[in-house]
């Protein structure tokens, strides 16, 4: 059996939503000191919906694939839905991650939650 699914390899080789949103409404970052992976998520919000999302990730293939898939899963979603995204959902959407790489999906969840919290803080809103 291959270590990585075809979905992981596709999102690693052809990541979606890479880049920066200069006038982002919310920005979140998460990192793992052990492996050195760092994810940064940028959100553009319109009517409490993710109108656009971009990411920058410094890390392994699993981290890049997790970032890419997570952005796909939240694009066009209401913030209340975005906050229900779990690392398990990211890993499942990637058709699985090796156990020693599950922390990458956790980083994606944490970075998204941080970006939404940043948006709420800027807007002086509560969850």
C-alpha positions, 0 to 999 in steps of 0.5 A, spaced: 500 500 500 502 506 498 504 511 504 500 517 501 493 517 497 492 519 490 488 525 493 494 527 498 499 527 492 494 531 487 493 536 493 501 536 494 503 536 487 497 541 485 495 545 491 489 549 490 488 556 493 496 558 494 498 565 496 496 571 500 490 576 500 493 582 501 487 585 504 484 579 508 479 580 513 482 574 517 489 571 518 491 565 522 497 561 523 499 555 526 505 551 527 508 545 530 515 546 533 517 539 533 516 538 525 517 545 523 511 546 519 507 552 519 501 554 516 498 561 514 491 562 512 488 568 509 480 569 509 476 574 505 469 574 508 462 577 505 456 576 509 459 571 514 461 567 508 468 565 506 468 569 499 476 567 498 481 563 502 488 563 501 494 559 504 502 559 505 505 553 508 512 551 510 512 544 511 512 537 508 507 534 503 502 532 508 502 539 510 501 542 503 496 537 502 492 539 508 492 546 507 490 545 500 484 541 502 482 545 508 481 551 504 477 547 499 472 545 504 471 552 507 471 556 501 463 558 500 461 556 507 458 560 512 463 562 518 458 557 523 460 551 518 467 553 517 468 553 525 465 546 525 471 543 520 475 538 524 482 535 522 478 528 522 474 531 516 480 534 513 484 527 513 478 524 511 477 528 505 484 527 503 483 519 503 487 518 509 494 521 512 499 516 515 498 516 523 505 520 523 502 526 519 495 527 522 498 533 526 498 536 519 491 536 519 490 539 526 495 545 523 490 546 518 484 546 523 488 550 528 490 555 522 483 556 520 480 557 527 485 562 528 483 566 522 476 566 523 478 568 530 482 574 527 476 576 523 471 576 529 476 580 533 477 585 527 470 586 527 469 586 534 464 580 534 463 574 538 463 567 536 
